[in-house]
Amino acid sequence: MKLYNLKDKKEKVNFSQAVKFGLGKKQGLFFPKKLPVFSKKKIQTLLNKKFVSRSQEILSILIGSEIKKNKIKDSVKSAFNFSGPKIVNITNNIYCMELFHGPTLAFKDYGAKFMAQILSCLNKKENQSITILTATSGDTGAAVAHAFYKMKNIKVVILYPKGKISDIQKKLFCTLGNNVTTISVNGSFDECQKLVKKAFYDNEIKEKTRLNSANSINVSRLFAQICYFFEIFHLLPQNLQNNLVISIPCGNFGNLTAGLLSKSMGLPIKKFILATNSNNTVPRYLDTGIWNPYKTISTISNAMDISRPNNWPRVEEIFRKKKWNIKELKYGYVSEKKTQKNIKNLYTKYKYISEPHASVAYTVLKKKINPDEYGIFLGTAHPIKFKDTVEKILNIKLKPKKNISDILHLKDLSYNIEPKFNALKKILLKK
Ligand SMILES: *Cc1c(COP(=O)(O)O)cnc(C)c1O
């Protein structure tokens, strides 16, 4: 597969390079030169297959011959080795697709685990050690740490803002040890991200370690996420499939990008709805045509507290290439009060325990869906990950999941540093 840099179209790379580099020159995103389109018949054959074998085929076709087909197949099989997506009926025409049955209880497991398998496969050829360095506001850290845990020749270093992630989020990755190093920073997520960016431009670090950021702009993560949009059509009854609207809770807009890519490949999704919390740069942009990010606000759907969504240029590129009208994209943003109210409604009216991110998507879906349409909102995280918030709103106690109660007593192995570059550099060079 060939990809080009959205900021400098002369820069062209293949898939392996795009995975290794992450970003291109001028921090530009890579985008596929050609988007494969499947015929109706091909789609039907694919939909008859099971999740893992279908995903193996989709990703093999997407990536092409530069990685051996059996390597891609093995990578998909090892990556998607947990119980896959589930669809739950909520109202007469609304469903939730739960993407949180992986090891770290968020959809990010799909992308992070596939990326880890592909990188390790590419790295085996070169037999050098690489360091994955990334900053997290909660879910990415856990997904990345688990995905690369105990992999040979790969070290993982994750920074997070001290005191700003939930206890369960922290236990999921700061207790692993082995090849995973975690660092709590006395500062904000933005400060963590600044330290990480600086490391990528430091000559001494560059010389002594091979860095990769594994963040959500990596194409391998996006491609893996395409697979669960196909699964929707495998799981839903045929009669609901022609009028399907999908609502996505957006932060960095990776999930929406993957959904649009699946549609561009021929999946008959009628419409997408993008839903944000009060960090509503994109909804305001679609209203006014002016890109004007405000300062990031903290909300209870904290994985979406992003005011400069990195993947947005990719969304626009898909619309441009497919000659789709961006006006077909429905959108909305949701206040904290409404988010809480609908977590409560989902429980009292439909006996469904949700969490803030899914509630944001449900809220906009309910408002925008027509009576003759069927709607799916993505359940991006397990409610237990936001235990305190959900318990307080619903006034109930959530049953702890077994794999969670097992880790709660484990020791936090994190280093703690001030937001100073030298403190990070010392740890990186020692590792
Ligand atoms: C990361 C995340 C999101 C946002 O997804 P993007 O692909 O960045 O738009 C939404 N919900 C949860 C629970 C997340 O972890």
The ligand as a Tripos MOL2 file, in Angstrom:
@<TRIPOS>MOLECULE
LIG
   15    15     1     0     0
SMALL
NO_CHARGES

@<TRIPOS>ATOM
      1 C1        -10.0780    7.4550   22.8960 C.3       1 LIG1
      2 C2        -11.4940    7.3860   23.2950 C.ar      1 LIG1
      3 C3        -12.5210    8.0680   22.5950 C.ar      1 LIG1
      4 C4        -12.2180    8.9660   21.4180 C.3       1 LIG1
      5 O1        -11.8730    8.2500   20.2890 O.3       1 LIG1
      6 P1        -11.1450    8.9550   19.0440 P.3       1 LIG1
      7 O2        -10.8630    7.8750   18.0900 O.co2     1 LIG1
      8 O3         -9.8980    9.5840   19.6000 O.co2     1 LIG1
      9 O4        -12.0800    9.9800   18.5120 O.co2     1 LIG1
     10 C5        -13.8360    7.9000   22.9900 C.ar      1 LIG1
     11 N1        -14.1490    7.1380   24.0610 N.ar      1 LIG1
     12 C6        -13.2030    6.4890   24.7680 C.ar      1 LIG1
     13 C7        -13.6150    5.6840   25.9550 C.3       1 LIG1
     14 C8        -11.8480    6.5770   24.4270 C.ar      1 LIG1
     15 O5        -10.9100    5.9310   25.1410 O.3       1 LIG1
@<TRIPOS>BOND
     1     1     2 1
     2     2     3 ar
     3     2    14 ar
     4     3     4 1
     5     3    10 ar
     6     4     5 1
     7     5     6 1
     8     6     7 2
     9     6     8 1
    10     6     9 1
    11    10    11 ar
    12    11    12 ar
    13    12    13 1
    14    12    14 ar
    15    14    15 1
@<TRIPOS>SUBSTRUCTURE
     1 LIG1         1 GROUP 0 **** ****
